[in-house]
Structure formats: structure tokens, C-alpha cells
């Protein structure tokens, strides 16, 4: 617990959860929950599956939440996404496959609940038939997402689908057949000031 509180900055998450409903009663998002927060979420919202968007890399907070999920009888799924890179086609498709077979309600979390949780929440919106604009609203300053920093490439991903595929091709077909990760990376340029704020001052993962 000490390693999580200090090395992973979990002390900042004791009183702050960055919690919200993506689809009420079905899908929720938050920052990385401490064990007592996970117990509360399971009791209050009936959470059955936890998607850890930080992936399976060793981390003291992940060890704690995975152990607590086991005690609570929840399914813990490591599903890594990047916060500063173009979303990978294979990861989007894997997430969709896992989402289809998950036991609901589910909780999506990364470290701060701002960027990777926003991406996954936006993908869920599209999986469920929502629009690119509705998906992009999951990446908001309300969740501490800074669109002008390197994490803004996630916003650019949803804009790219809106421009290239929406209304002409289902989202997953566009991902499989047309989405160009390299082109998105090449086209995106963050603002230096907000890069400094996000990466150096806030030290976001």
C-alpha cells in the first residue's frame, strides 16, 4: 500500500475518483481505484468487471486492485491503451472483443481517469451506436484531459473517424479497413506550452 500511495501517487486518489457514468447502470469510468474505492463501486454500482487500461505491467496499484477484485469476485481485465499515441488498430479490436463478452456493469480505469479512460469510454459510445461527437465528449477538461497536449491525439482520432467514415461506414469496419495510425501520428501537433504542463508539471502517465 505504501508503494502505491507514494510511488504511484495514489495519495492523490484517496479523496478524488474522477468517477462518472458512461452508460448509467452498465459502464462507468474512474481513476485507478484504491481497494476501498473498488469495494464501494462494487457495492453501490454492482460492478462485475474491471478493465485496467494501464495494462498488465507491474505496478503497486495494479497489484492492490487486482487482489481486491479477486476477493470481491470481480473479473479483472488488463487492457493497455496509450495516452499519447495514435490508438492501435489491434487494441481497439481486442477491446471490442473483450467488451462483447464482459459481465456488466463494468468499470474502465487508467491512472488519473483522464485520457485512456476517456478513449475507452469514447470507444464504448461508438460500440453502442453513438456518434463521433458523443465519443469525443468523453475526452474533456472535466476529467482533466488536456486536448492541446500530446494526449490530444485521442481527440484527433475521433475527429478522423468523423471526417473519413462516419455516416459512410460502421466504426469497426473503418478501423479494420481504413484507419491509418501512421498518418494520424504524422498529422498531429500538440502545443508546446500544454505539453510542458501535461508532461512536466502534472507528470501525467
C-alpha positions as CSV (number, residue, x, y, z in Angstrom):
1,X,0.0,0.0,0.0
2,X,2.8,2.4,0.8
3,X,4.4,1.9,-2.6
4,X,1.1,2.6,-4.3
5,X,0.4,5.7,-2.2
6,X,3.9,7.2,-2.8
7,X,5.4,5.8,-6.0
8,X,2.1,5.7,-7.9
9,X,0.8,8.9,-6.4
10,X,-2.3,7.1,-5.1
11,X,-2.4,9.5,-2.1
12,X,-4.0,12.0,-4.7
13,X,-6.8,9.5,-5.3
14,X,-7.9,9.0,-1.7
15,X,-10.5,11.7,-1.9
16,X,-10.7,12.1,-5.7
17,X,-12.1,9.4,-8.0
18,X,-12.7,11.2,-11.4
19,X,-15.8,9.0,-11.5
20,X,-18.7,9.2,-14.0
21,X,-21.2,7.1,-15.8
22,X,-20.6,6.4,-19.5
23,X,-23.8,4.4,-19.8
24,X,-25.6,4.5,-16.5
25,X,-26.1,1.1,-15.0
26,X,-23.8,-0.5,-17.5
27,X,-20.4,1.3,-18.0
28,X,-18.5,3.6,-15.6
29,X,-15.1,5.2,-15.6
30,X,-12.7,6.5,-12.9
31,X,-9.1,6.9,-12.0
32,X,-7.2,3.9,-10.6
33,X,-9.3,2.8,-7.6
34,X,-7.8,2.1,-4.2
35,X,-9.1,-1.1,-2.7
36,X,-11.7,0.6,-0.6
37,X,-13.0,2.5,-3.6
38,X,-13.3,-0.7,-5.6
39,X,-15.4,-2.2,-2.7
40,X,-17.6,0.9,-2.7
41,X,-18.1,0.7,-6.5
42,X,-19.0,-3.0,-6.4
43,X,-21.5,-2.4,-3.6
44,X,-23.1,0.8,-5.0
45,X,-23.0,0.2,-8.7
46,X,-22.8,-3.6,-8.9
47,X,-19.5,-3.6,-10.8
48,X,-18.7,-7.1,-12.1
49,X,-15.8,-6.5,-14.5
50,X,-12.8,-4.1,-14.2
51,X,-10.8,-3.0,-17.2
52,X,-7.4,-1.8,-16.2
53,X,-6.4,0.4,-19.1
54,X,-2.8,0.6,-17.8
55,X,-2.3,-3.0,-18.9
56,X,-0.5,-5.8,-17.2
57,X,2.8,-4.1,-16.5
58,X,3.9,-4.5,-12.8
59,X,2.6,-1.6,-10.7
60,X,1.8,-1.5,-6.9
61,X,-1.6,0.0,-7.5
62,X,-2.5,-2.7,-10.0
63,X,-1.4,-5.4,-7.6
64,X,-3.7,-4.0,-5.0
65,X,-6.7,-3.5,-7.2
66,X,-6.3,-6.9,-8.8
67,X,-6.1,-8.6,-5.5
68,X,-9.2,-6.7,-4.2
69,X,-11.1,-7.6,-7.4
70,X,-10.3,-11.3,-6.7
71,X,-11.6,-11.0,-3.1
72,X,-14.8,-9.4,-4.4
73,X,-15.3,-12.0,-7.2
74,X,-14.8,-9.4,-9.9
75,X,-13.2,-10.1,-13.3
76,X,-10.0,-8.0,-13.7
77,X,-9.0,-7.4,-17.3
78,X,-5.7,-5.8,-18.3
79,X,-6.3,-3.8,-21.5
80,X,-3.5,-1.5,-22.3
81,X,-4.0,1.7,-24.2
82,X,-1.6,4.6,-24.8
83,X,-2.4,8.2,-23.8
84,X,0.0,9.9,-26.2
85,X,0.0,7.8,-29.2
86,X,-2.4,7.1,-32.1
87,X,-4.8,4.3,-30.8
88,X,-3.6,0.9,-32.2
89,X,-6.0,-0.9,-34.5
90,X,-5.4,-4.2,-32.9
91,X,-6.0,-2.9,-29.4
92,X,-9.3,-1.3,-30.4
93,X,-10.5,-4.6,-31.9
94,X,-9.3,-6.5,-28.9
95,X,-11.1,-4.1,-26.6
96,X,-14.3,-4.6,-28.6
97,X,-14.0,-8.4,-28.4
98,X,-13.5,-8.2,-24.6
99,X,-16.3,-5.7,-24.2
100,X,-18.7,-8.0,-26.1
101,X,-18.1,-10.9,-23.7
102,X,-17.7,-8.9,-20.4
103,X,-20.1,-9.2,-17.5
104,X,-21.8,-5.9,-16.8
105,X,-21.7,-3.4,-15.2
106,X,-18.1,-2.7,-16.0
107,X,-15.5,-0.1,-14.7
108,X,-12.9,1.4,-17.0
109,X,-9.9,3.0,-15.3
110,X,-6.4,4.2,-16.1
111,X,-4.2,6.1,-13.6
112,X,-5.9,9.5,-13.5
113,X,-9.1,8.7,-15.4
114,X,-8.5,11.4,-17.9
115,X,-7.0,10.2,-21.1
116,X,-7.0,6.4,-21.6
117,X,-10.3,6.1,-19.7
118,X,-11.7,8.8,-21.9
119,X,-10.5,7.0,-25.0
120,X,-12.0,3.7,-23.9
121,X,-15.3,5.4,-22.8
122,X,-15.5,7.1,-26.3
123,X,-14.9,3.7,-27.9
124,X,-17.8,2.3,-25.9
125,X,-20.0,5.1,-27.1
126,X,-19.2,4.1,-30.7
127,X,-19.6,0.4,-30.0
128,X,-23.1,1.2,-28.7
129,X,-24.0,3.2,-31.8
130,X,-23.2,6.7,-30.7
131,X,-21.7,9.4,-32.8
132,X,-18.0,10.5,-33.0
133,X,-19.0,13.8,-31.4
134,X,-20.6,12.0,-28.5
135,X,-17.5,9.8,-28.2
136,X,-15.2,12.8,-28.2
137,X,-17.1,14.4,-25.3
138,X,-15.6,11.6,-23.1
139,X,-12.3,13.4,-23.5
140,X,-13.0,16.6,-21.6
141,X,-11.4,19.1,-19.2
142,X,-14.0,18.0,-16.7
143,X,-12.0,14.8,-16.5
144,X,-8.7,16.7,-16.6
145,X,-8.0,15.8,-20.3
146,X,-5.9,18.5,-22.0
147,X,-6.7,18.4,-25.7
148,X,-3.8,20.7,-26.7
149,X,-1.2,18.5,-25.1
150,X,0.2,15.2,-26.6
151,X,-2.9,13.4,-25.3
152,X,-5.0,15.4,-27.8
153,X,-4.1,12.8,-30.4
154,X,-7.0,10.8,-28.9
155,X,-9.4,13.7,-29.8
156,X,-7.9,13.7,-33.2
157,X,-8.7,10.0,-33.6
158,X,-12.4,10.6,-33.1
159,X,-12.3,13.6,-35.5
160,X,-10.6,11.4,-38.1
161,X,-13.4,8.9,-37.9
162,X,-16.0,11.7,-38.2
163,X,-14.2,13.1,-41.3
164,X,-13.5,9.8,-43.0
165,X,-16.0,7.2,-42.0
166,X,-19.0,8.4,-40.0
167,X,-22.2,8.1,-42.0
168,X,-20.5,6.0,-44.6
169,X,-19.0,3.0,-42.9
170,X,-19.6,1.4,-39.4
171,X,-16.9,2.3,-36.9
172,X,-15.3,-1.1,-36.6
173,X,-15.2,-1.6,-40.4
174,X,-13.5,1.8,-40.7
175,X,-11.0,0.8,-38.0
176,X,-10.3,-2.5,-39.8
177,X,-10.2,-1.2,-43.4
178,X,-9.3,2.5,-43.5
179,X,-7.8,3.8,-40.2
180,X,-4.2,4.8,-40.7
181,X,-2.3,5.1,-37.4
182,X,0.9,6.4,-39.0
183,X,-0.9,9.2,-40.8
184,X,-2.7,10.3,-37.6
185,X,0.6,10.4,-35.8
186,X,2.3,12.4,-38.6
187,X,-0.6,14.9,-38.8
188,X,-1.0,15.7,-35.1
189,X,1.0,18.5,-33.5
190,X,0.5,19.4,-29.8
191,X,1.1,22.8,-28.4
192,X,4.5,23.1,-26.6
193,X,3.1,25.0,-23.6
194,X,0.4,22.4,-22.9
195,X,2.9,19.6,-23.5
196,X,5.0,21.1,-20.7
197,X,2.0,21.5,-18.4
198,X,0.8,17.9,-19.0
199,X,4.1,16.1,-19.1
200,X,6.4,18.1,-16.9
201,X,4.2,19.9,-14.4
202,X,1.4,17.4,-13.9
203,X,3.7,14.4,-14.8
204,X,0.8,12.5,-16.3
205,X,1.3,8.9,-17.3
